[in-house]
Structures are given as C-alpha cells and as structure tokens.
Amino acid sequence: MDLDFPNINKVTTIEAISWYTGKVAEVTQKKHRIAGTFSEGYINALLAWKQGLNSKIAEARRSL
C-alpha cells in the first residue's frame, strides 16, 4: 500500500493538523463510506499517523 502521508518531522504542527483534518473529512464523506473508497488498512494507517502527530505535539509541550 503506497501511502502519501506527510512526514511528521518535516511539516509544522499546524500544517499537519490541517492536512489531517482535511483527510478525515474526505474519508468520512458519505459517498466514500458507501463506495468503500478507503480501505480499512488506509484508515488504520491514518490513525497511526495521527498518533505519531500526537506524540510530536506532546513532546513539544514537554520541552516548553
């Protein structure tokens, strides 16, 4: 599976949150859910990417 997710370490937190929010909006659109456009693997990979972003944000907060 070729996933074109941004590298969390190369984008700002704001850019990452913006990208993720847009992607979640796309994935959860009714037409995509009905058509099965996004596989369960893709959705799980998106969740794992978000968890990595959460870790980056938590680390940044600790370093303040």
ABEGO torsion letter per residue (X at the ends): XBBBBBBAAABBAAAAAAAAAAAAAAAABAAAAAAGABBAAAAAAAAAAAAAAAAAAAAAAAAX
